[in-house]
Structures are given as structure tokens and as C-alpha cells.
Amino acid sequence: MKAYLQRMGKSLMLPVAVLPAAALLVGIGYMIDPALMQGGNPNTVAVFLGNAGLAIIDKLPIIFAVGLALGMSKDKDGSAALSGLVAFLVITKLLSPDTIAALKHIDVESVDVAFGKIDNAFIGILSGLVASSMYNRFSKTKLPMALSFFSGKRLAPIMSAVAMTIISAILIFVWPIVFGGLVAFGEMIVGMGALGAGIYGFFNRLLIPTGLHHALNSVFWFDVAGINDIGNFLGGTGEKGITGMYQAGFFPVMMFGLPAGAYAIYRNALPENKKATASLMLAAGFASFFTGITEPLEFSFMFVAWPLYVLHAVLTGISLLISALFHWTAGFAFSAGLIDFVLSLRNPIANQPWMLIVQGLVMAVLYYFLFDFTIKKFNIMTPGRDKEVEQETGSQGDNNGVSAMAATIYEGLGGKDNIVSIDNCTTRLRLVLKDTNLVNESKIKSSGVPGMKKIDEKNYQVIVGTEVQFIADELDKLFKK
């Protein structure tokens, strides 16, 4: 189950990766004319670019369905993506207010409000998962000669449609209950105001190792329970000082807090390991500040120093609490880095976004001193404090090339005799091995990677960073030789 959730989290990175393009287009539109979404007579170029970005944001559920179906399929074939599209179209049509009204012989106005929100991220994710399952199960199936045209990959979209028809029949009764529960949870958090935002921020970070943070995010960031914090902020709708409260507090953490924590980790490294640790922390800290991608940094201490990660989750919750309390809001389409912060400055729904910089400076001080105190007080083995491992890392410090790094990782994994498949997400190599117990972790660490994680007896991850795609490509070349 854990491996499945890890694969799901990785697959979601594909559709999520399209959001920066939407943010860039909408952001440029707002920079040209801040009145883009306020009616009147906005600038023509602003309307053109802004709506190009909103075309992506408004159709995010269907992008989730297609992207997740492709990412979860066993061989990443286009038929799986088509299956995801078919699955999404079937369920959204069968559960649309018009169809429900016809099935129940009632007026459309009398249909449960839950069915008016069926085109959401949750349904998109469900469609993608079902479609990938149908593809993995039926893409090799051979039908009798009379039906042979529909065999194999052509059968996957058909079976996806059949499966979603059955699921739709169930959801006619279940969806109003599920939707009501999500709305109740969302309303409970919204009703708690700033405290609710803080609780959300805490669990957002705490759930990252399991991949379940995506489910939590969908309630607050997308239009599952009527909150749609990202969509409303980017669309310039909602309430000024309120919309964006589930996003704003991440900026001080990702742009200032975590990089300061990285500096504390560097300062506590052993003298002989400071150079190697500085290289790791500088790259990870820059990724966090500039793009909001925190995985290279978080995974460097998430498992080896879990008390520090819990402290990080608490500080994230405090950050969201503070920004929500003072109604300082900004938003993002990808993550809370400098790029999204700059793009959100001209959004008319943003409220005192520059105060998040002030808050970020305070968070940087808190992160540095609390990380520094915790590491020293409890002698936590953060990167650079493990003498034996880091000395080995230092001995390999000249392997700066991608090919050399990939070769070292490949050897540490056991090479072709132990590797089954190679994949990657935004920052991690996701590997299926014959036996994870055969992995030489010291060898892999000597390549300079931030960390690694054994998921189960077959699944293994290596934290690389934002250059992971190049490492994965080199590993694939070595594997196919």
C-alpha cells in the first residue's frame, strides 16, 4: 500500500508540473492589467494571456485524470492517458445535474448540490487511478477472433468506461455523503479561521512522507469542498485577505525558513564534511527559495532526523496561523517560491503580500536557532554529522559529472542484476528492485545524494534533487547496455 501511494504521489507530479505555465500566463496578465478579472474594459493582451492560463487551471481535474492514468500505467503508453480521459468523461456525464435529474425524474434545481461539484480534483484523481488499473489489467488481453480488433490496448479505454459506469452507479448514492463530509471538514477548518489554517499547515508537512498530503490539499486548494483557494486566488475572485490563507504561510517557510534550517544543518556538520554539506544544503536551499521545491532539503533529514522534521511541521503550521491571523495573503500555482511570489504581487486579491517577507525573516531566525539548538541538544545525525559516511562522501567529492554520479548510484543499487525498473518524480529516483536488501547504501551516499529510502522489499527511492531527470536518463542508459 505504501509503495502504491508513493507511485501515486510521483504520478501526480506530471499534471502538477503544468501549473507553472498557468501561473506565468495569469501572472503576466495581472502585471499588464490588475483589473483583469474585475470586469469593465481590461487590456486585450492581459485578457488573452490571463485566460490562456485559466484554461489550464479551470481544467485541472481532467488534467489530473489524464496525467495520473499515464503515470500509474506500467509502461507509460498513450492508451492509458486516453483511458483516463474516457473515465473522466463518463463519470462526469453520468453524475452531472442534468443526468441525475433525468434519472430521478426531478427538476435540475432540485438535484443535490453535490452533483454540481462533480467536476473536481478528487474525481479526476479517481478517474486516473481506475483507468491506469484497467490499462495494467487489460492491455495484454486477447479477445476471441471475432472481437480481436478490440484486444490489447484498445480494450483499456473500453474497460475504463465500463468500470466508471459501475462506479458512477455507486456514487449516485455515496457521493452526496462523501461530499457532505468534505464540506463539513472544510467548514470546520474555515470556521476555525487562522487556527484552522495553522492546523492545515501542520498536517500538510507531516503527511508528505506518506503522499497523503495530496488528499488534504485537494480539500483546501481545489474545488472539492467549495474552498478552491488556488483557483479563486489565481482567478482574482473571493474575499481579499481571506482567499489565499491556505497558501500564504508557505512562502515564509519555503523562501526563508527552510533555507535557514539548511544553514543550521551546515553549521553543525563536522569540519571535514562542511564542504560536501555546504554543496548539498546550498543547492537544496536555493531550490526551496526560488521554486518552492522542498523535497531535496526535507528528505535530507526527514528520516535520519525525524524530530527535526516534526519541528519543521510545527513551524509551518505557525507560519500559516500568523499569515492568516493578520490577513497577509499571496498565492501560487506551483509552489511557494520566489517565482510564484513575484507573479502573485499584482494579483488584486493579494493582501499586503510584502508582509510575508517580514514574516519570512522572522521565520528564518526561528528555523535557524531552533534547528541549531535541537541538533546540538539531542545530537541529531543530520547530513554532515555522520563521520564514517561523510568521509566516504568526501572521498568521492570530485564526481561532479552526471554520468559519474549515475554510475556510482547504479553500482550501489546492484546494477542490472538487481534493477527491475527506473523512474523518477520531481526530485527522487523511484526504483523497483529485485531485492532492496542488496543495496549498498554507503556506495550510493558516496555519490553525494541527499538521502535514500527503502520503501519495502522491492521499492527503493534515492533523493537526488531537481537534476533527477538527467540522472534517471543516465541510469536508464546503463541499464539498457
N, C-alpha and C positions, 0 to 999 in steps of 0.2 A: 504493500500500500504506500509506503514511504517513497519507494522508487517511482511509483506511478505519479505521485504528487510532484516529485522532482521533475519528471518529464513534462508534466502539465505546466509547471512554472516556467520551464525553459521554452516550451512551445508558445506560451503567451507573450514571450519577448518579441516574436515576429510581428504580430499585429500591433503591439505597443510601440514598436520601433517606428511606425509610420506617423505617430503623433507629433514628433518634432517638426515634420513638414507642415502639418496643420498649424502648429504654433507659430512657425515662421511666417506663414501667409497671413494668418489672422493678426499677428503682431505687427507686421508691416502695414497692414490695412489700418490698424489703430494709430500707428505712428503718422500715417498720412492724414487721417481724419478721425479724431477721438469720438466723433458723433456717428460712427459707422452704423451702430445698431440702434440708434435712438430716433430713427425716422427722419423726417424733414428732407433735406436735399444734400445728402452726403457726396463726397468726392467720388467720381466714377471709377478711378483706379482703385481707391480704397474698397469700394463695393465689390469690384471684380476679384481682388486678391483675398479680401476677407471671406467672401462666400466660397472661394476655392478651398480655403482652409476648413470652413464649416461643413463643406461637403464630406470631408473625412470624419470630422467629429460627430456629425449627425448620423453617420452610418457605421459608427464604431461596433455595434452589435454584430452586423453582418461581416465586418472585417474580422472580428473575433471568431466567428463561426468558420470562415474560410481558413484563416491562419492557424487556428488550433487544430482543425482537421488535417491540415497539411503537416504541421509539426508533430502531431501524435501518430501519424501513419508510419508504418515500418520502413518504407523506402522513399518517403517524401515525393510521391508521384502526384501529378496534376489531377488524376482521377479522385484522389482523396479530397483535394480542395473543392472540386465540383460536387462531391458528395456533401461537403459541409454547406455549400450554397443551397443545394436541394433540400437538405434537412431543415435549414433555417426558413426557407420559403414555405415549406409545408406546414411547419408548426405555427408560424406567424399568421398564415392564412386561415388555418383551422381554428385558431384561438382569437381571431380578430373579432371585434364587437359585432360586425355585420354577420359573420358566420354563427356566432353564439346566439344572436337574436333570432336567426332563421331556425337554428336547432331547437331553441326553447319556445319558439313562436311568441316572441315578445317584441316590443319596440326597442330600437337600439338605445334609446335614452334610459331604458330600464336595465340594461346589461350591467353586471357588476363592474365597478370602476377598475378592478384588477386587470381585466382584459383589454382595457385601453392602454395599459402599460406593458403589453406582451413583447413589444419590440425593444428589448433591453439587453444589457450585457450578460445577465445570467442565462437568458435563453440562447444568446449567441454562443456562450461557452458550452452549454448543454448540447447544442446542435453540433458543435465541433467535436466534442467527445464521442457522441453517438456515431457520427459519420466516420471518424477515424476507427472506431471499433468495428463498424460494418466493413470498412475497407480492409482492415487487417484480417478479418474473418473470411471474407468472400472474394477477395481479389484474385485468388488462385483457384476458385471453384469452377468445375467443368459441368455444364448442363447437358442434358440429352441432345442428340444431333439436331432435332427439330428446333431446339431453342439455343443452339450453340452460339448464335450471334450475340446473345446476352451474357455469355460466360465471362469469367475473369473480371477485369477491371470495369467492364461495362455493367456488371452486376452490382457493384458497390453503391452507385447513386440510387439504383432501384431499391436495394435493401435499406438504404438510409431513409428513403421516402416511406417505406413500409414501417420501419421502426418508429419514425417520428409520428406517423399516423396513430400507432398504438399509444405512444407516449402522450400525444395530444388528447386522446380519449380519456386518459387517466388525469391529465392536468386540468381538464374541464372542471373536475371536482376538487382537485388538490391545489391548483394554482391560487384560487382566492384565499385559501388558508395560508399557503406559503407567503403570498404577497402581504396578507394582513399581518403575519408575524414579522416580516422585514420592516414594514411600515411602523409597527409598534416599537420595534427596536430602534429604528431611526428616530422616531418621535421621542422616545425616551432619551436618546442622546441629545437630540436637538433641544428638548425640554430642559436638559441639564446645562445648556449654554456652554460657557467656557470650560467648565469642568468636564462636560461630555467630550469636547474636543481634545482635552488632555487625556482622558481615558482612551479615546480612539488612537491618539498618537502613541501611547504606551504599547497597546496591543499590536499596532501596525508594525513596530520594530520587533516585538517579541515573537511574532508569528513568521517572520522572514525565514528562519531555518527550515520550517515545515512547508513553506509555499502557500500556506492558508491565508496569508495576508491579502492575496488577490480577492478572495471571497469577501473579506471585511472591507476592502477598498471599494468593491463594486456597489456596496450599500450607500456609501457616502460620496464617492466620486462620480458615479454614473447614475442613470435614471432608473434604478431598480426600485427604490422606495420613495421616489419623488424628490430626493435631495439634489442629485446631479450637480455636485459642487464644481466639477471641472467644466462640464458643458455649459452651465449657466454663467460661470465666470468668463470663459472664452467667448461666449455669445453676448456678453455685456448685459445680461439680464439678471434679475434677482434683486437683492437688497444691499445697498452699499454699506460696507463694514460688517456684513454678515456672510454674504456669498464669498467663498474663498477661505473661510475659517478652518476648514479641514485640509487646507493646503499650506497656508501662510507660515505656520510654525515650523515647517520642514526647512524653509530657507535658512534661518539662523543655524540650524543643526548641520545641514549638508554643506553650506558655504563657509561656516566658521567653526562650529563646534567639533565636528569630526576631524577636520584638518588640525585643529589644536590638540585633539586627542592623539592624532598621529605624531605630532611633535613630542608629546609626553612619552609616547612609546619609544621614539628615537632617543630621547634624553636618558631613558632608563636602560638602553641597550648597553651591553658590555663594551668597553673601549675598543677591543679588537673587532667588534662587529658593527660599530657605528656607521662605517662607510656603506656596508651592504644594507643595513637597516634604513639608512637615510635614503638610499635609492628606492627602496620599496615604499617607504612612507611618503616620499615626495611625489612619486607617480600616483599612488592611491589617493593622497590628499588633493592633488591637482584635479583628478577625475571627479572627486566629490564636489570640489568648489566650482569647477567650470561647467560640468554636465549634470551634476546631481547623482551620478552613478556611484553608489557607496559600497557595492559588493566587494571590490578588491580590498578595501580597508576593513569592512566589517568582518569578512571571512578570515582576515589575517589574525583576528583574536576571538572570533565568535565561539570557537570550540576549545581552543587552548586556554582561554581566559574568560570563561563564561560569566563569572561575576562582573567583569568589566562590561560585558555586553548587556547584562541586566541593568547596570548603571546607565548605559547608553540609552536603553529603552525608557527608563525613568526620566532622564533629562529631555528626551524627545517629547514625552508627554507634558512635561513642564513647559517646554517651548510652545507647544500648541495651546496650552492653557493661557499663557501670558499673551500671545498674539491675539487670541480670541477675546480675552478679557478687555484688552484695550482697542479692539476692533481694527487692528492693523491687518490688512488683507492684501494678498497678491496671489497669483495662480500660476499653474504650469500645465503644459500638455505632455511633457515627457517626465521630467523630474525637477526637483527644486534646486537647480544650479544657477550659475550666473546668467547663462543664455536665456533661460525662461524668466528670470527675474527682470532682465532688461526688457524683454518682449512684453512683460505684463505692466510696465510702468505707465504706458499710455492708455491702458485699458480703463475706461471711465468707471468701471465698477471697483477698481483697486482703491483702497482707502489708506492713506498715509503709509505707502509701501516703504518709504525710506526709513521709517522707524524700525523696520525689520533688520536694517544694517546695524543700528544701535543695539538692538536686542541680540544680534549675532555676535557683536563684540563682547557683550556680557556673557553669552553662552560659551564663547571661546575661552574666556577666563575660567568659567566653571569647569568646562571639559578638561582643560589643561591641569588645573590644580587637583581636581577630584581623581582624574586618571593617575596623575603622578603620585598622589597620596595612597590610592588603592594598590597600585603596583608595588610600591615600597612596603606598605604596611603588611600586605599579605603575600609578598614575594611571588607575585603572579608572573608566570613564564610567558610574557608577551614576546613577539618577534625580537630577536637580538639578545635575549637573556638566557637562551639555551646554548651553553658554551660549546658542547660537542657538535651539535647540529650546525650552529652558525659558523664554527671554524671550517667545517666541511663546505658550507656555502661560500665562505670567503675564498677557499682554495679554488673554487670554480668561478670566481667573480669576473674573469676575463671573457667568459662565454656570453658576450653581449648579443651575438647574432641570433636571429630567429631560428635558423637551421640548427645551430649548436644547442640552443635551448630545447628545441623539439627532439633532437637526437638523445639528449640526456633524459628527458621525460619518457621517451619511447623505451629506452633501455630499462628505466626504473619500473615501468609497467609490465615488463616481461616480454616485450616485443610481440612478434606475430604469433608466437606460440601461446600467448595468454590473452591477446586483444581480440574481441569479437566485433565491436563497432566503435566508431569515434564520432562524437557530436559535440556541439558547443552551444552556449547561450551567449548573453552579452559579455560575460566576464569569466565563465567557467568552462572547462572541458568536461563533458559528460560522457563517461566511458562505460561500456559493457564489457566485462572481462570474464574469462573462464573461471578464475579464482582470484578474488581480491586479496587473499592471504599471501599470494606470491609477489605482491607489490613490494618493491624496495623503496620505502618512503625516504630514507636518507639520500638515496640517489636522486629522487625527484626533487627534494628540497635543495640539493646542490645546484639545481638549475636556476635557483633564485626566485621560484614562485612563492606567492604569499602564503599558501596553505593548501591543504588537501583534505578530503573527507571520504571515508568508507561508508557507503550507504547501506549495503548488505553484502552478501556473498558474491554477487555478480556486478553490482553497480558501484562505480567509483567516480569521484569528482576531483579535479585539480583546479584550484583558483589561480588564474593567470593574470587577468586584467583586461583592459579594453583592446589589447592586441591579440586576444584569444583566437580570432578567426584565422590569423596568419599562422599561429602555432598549430591549430587544428588542420589547416591545409598541409603543412609540412609533415605532421604525423600521418595524415592520410597518404601522402606520397610514400613515406617509409613503409607503411602498412601494405601498400599495393605492389611494392617492388618484389 
